[in-house]
Amino acid sequence: MGRANGPTGPDREHSTITGQRGLFGSAYQSRGLGKKGDTMSHTPDDTGAAWGFATRAIHAGQEPDPATGAVAVPIYQTSTFAQEAVGQHKGYEYARSGNPTRTALETCLASLEGGTDGLAFSSGLGAESAVTYLLRGGDHIVAHDDLYGGTSRLFNNLLAGFGVEVTYVDATDAATVAAALRPSTRLVWLETPTNPLIGIVDIAAVSARVHAHASGALVVVDNTFASPYLQRPLEWGADIVLHSATKYLGGHSDVVLGAIVVRDAALAARLRYIQNAAGAVPGPLDCWLVLRGVKTLAVRMRQHEANARAIARYLTGHAQVQRVYYPGLPEHLGHATAARQMSGFGGMISADLDGGRETAYRVLSRTRLFTLAESLGGVESLIEHPASMTHASIAPERRAAIGIGEGLIRLSVGIEDEADLLSDLEQALR
Ligand SMILES: *Cc1c(COP(=O)(O)O)cnc(C)c1O
C-alpha cells in the first residue's frame, strides 16, 4: 500500500494551515516554531505542510501555550474573553464564536485532511446539520444509497420538511450519480467506506462528473470510517470532508464530536458563519479529548488495520462464515478502488454467518473481548448485529435488498493483541 504520511494527491499546495486566527492558529506563520534558534528541523516557512502525517497530528495547531509554555493545549474552560477596550481583544470574544482549545483542534484537523479550514461541532450530526444550512427550499441533494442511518434520518425526516429533495443513487457507479444531477442539485453526499457492508465509492470519479455539471454542486464525503490517515477526500476532488470524530479521531469511545474540513475560503467563511449562527459547537473539554486522541491516530490506525487484516483472513477461512466484507480482500467489489484511494483498508469488517440470526446472537453473546455495542473506531473491539441494532430502523425488505442479512455481524476491530482477538472469535464461533 502507498504511504499514509503527507499529502499525496494533486492538491499538495492546499495542504497548509492558513487563515486561522487566534492564539494557536496563526502561530506557525506569525512566530514560526523555529524562531528562537531551536534545534528542531522545521522548514523555515513552517506551515506544517512539509511535515508527515504523524508529525502534523501531534504539532499542527498545538505549539506550546504562548501564555504559560504548557506543552499540552490547555482546556480553556471559559464562556467569554475580556476585552481591553470595546472591540479590542486577542481574537476571542465569546466561546460559541471561538475558543482556543477548539481552534487548536480545528487547525490540526484541517492539516490532517489537507484542507485550509477545519470546523468542530457538538457531534457528527451537528456537523452534517451545519452543511445542510447551505441549502434552501427547492434545493436538491444526490446521496449515496448506502449512508449512515442518522444521515438518512436527517434528510428524510427533517430536511424534507423544509422542501429539500433527496435522490438516493448507487454512487459506486459515477455515471449513475451524474444522471441524477439536476440544475437545482447543491450537494452530492458520499460515504466511503460504508456501513455495514463496507462499500467503496470512487471519490475522484464522482467528483470529476459532478464538477463537470452546470449545477455547481459540492461533493461532501463522510470520511468517518477511513479517518484522514487512510483517506483524504479533498485530495481526490471533494469539496467538504465530514467526520464523526466520536469514532476514529477521538478513538477512545469517550467523547461525541463532529468536524468539517474544507479548502475554499468563501465556503469556509459561510460554514464558520453557520457554526456560530446555528450554534452546535463542542465544549473545550471535548475538543481537548479529540485533540489528544488525534495525536495517536497514525499508530492506532496501523494497529487497527493489522488486526483487521488478520481477522479478515481468519474469518475467510472459517467453515461457519459464508462471506467476509473487508476491502483488503482481493474478492471485495471495491478492492481496486480502495487500494488506489486509501493507504490502508481500515479496521471495520462485516461477515455473514451460517445459521442466520440465531447463530449471530449466539456469537455476540459469547465474545468476551469484543464488546456487544454500537459505535466504532475506539481502541477496544466491538461487535454488533446490524439488522437488530445499527440498521434496525431500515425496513426488513429494504435491508434484505441491500444485503444486510439476519446472519450479518459487524466488527470494529480494536488495537488489543491480535492473538487474543483471534482466540476470542475462535471460542465464540465454536
Ligand atoms: C457515527 C456516525 C455519524 C454521526 O456522528 P455522531 O458523532 O454520532 O453524531 C455520521 N456518519 C458516520 C459514518 C458515523 O459512523
Ligand as a Chemical Component Dictionary entry (heavy atoms), coordinates in Angstrom:
data_LIG
# 
_chem_comp.id                   LIG 
_chem_comp.type                 NON-POLYMER 
_chem_comp.pdbx_formal_charge   0 
_chem_comp.three_letter_code    LIG 
# 
loop_
_chem_comp_atom.comp_id 
_chem_comp_atom.atom_id 
_chem_comp_atom.alt_atom_id 
_chem_comp_atom.type_symbol 
_chem_comp_atom.charge 
_chem_comp_atom.model_Cartn_x 
_chem_comp_atom.model_Cartn_y 
_chem_comp_atom.model_Cartn_z 
_chem_comp_atom.pdbx_ordinal 
LIG C1 C1 C 0 -21.499 7.908  13.964 1  
LIG C2 C2 C 0 -21.553 8.416  12.583 2  
LIG C3 C3 C 0 -22.136 9.662  12.273 3  
LIG C4 C4 C 0 -22.819 10.519 13.305 4  
LIG O1 O1 O 0 -21.914 11.006 14.226 5  
LIG P1 P1 P 0 -22.280 11.377 15.744 6  
LIG O2 O2 O 0 -20.989 11.859 16.291 7  
LIG O3 O3 O 0 -22.811 10.137 16.381 8  
LIG O4 O4 O 0 -23.333 12.449 15.662 9  
LIG C5 C5 C 0 -22.077 10.085 10.963 10 
LIG N1 N1 N 0 -21.515 9.332  9.996  11 
LIG C6 C6 C 0 -20.964 8.145  10.256 12 
LIG C7 C7 C 0 -20.358 7.356  9.150  13 
LIG C8 C8 C 0 -20.966 7.633  11.549 14 
LIG O5 O5 O 0 -20.427 6.425  11.791 15 
# 
loop_
_chem_comp_bond.comp_id 
_chem_comp_bond.atom_id_1 
_chem_comp_bond.atom_id_2 
_chem_comp_bond.value_order 
_chem_comp_bond.pdbx_ordinal 
LIG C1 C2 SING 1  
LIG C2 C3 SING 2  
LIG C2 C8 DOUB 3  
LIG C3 C4 SING 4  
LIG C3 C5 DOUB 5  
LIG C4 O1 SING 6  
LIG O1 P1 SING 7  
LIG P1 O2 DOUB 8  
LIG P1 O3 SING 9  
LIG P1 O4 SING 10 
LIG C5 N1 SING 11 
LIG N1 C6 DOUB 12 
LIG C6 C7 SING 13 
LIG C6 C8 SING 14 
LIG C8 O5 SING 15 
# 
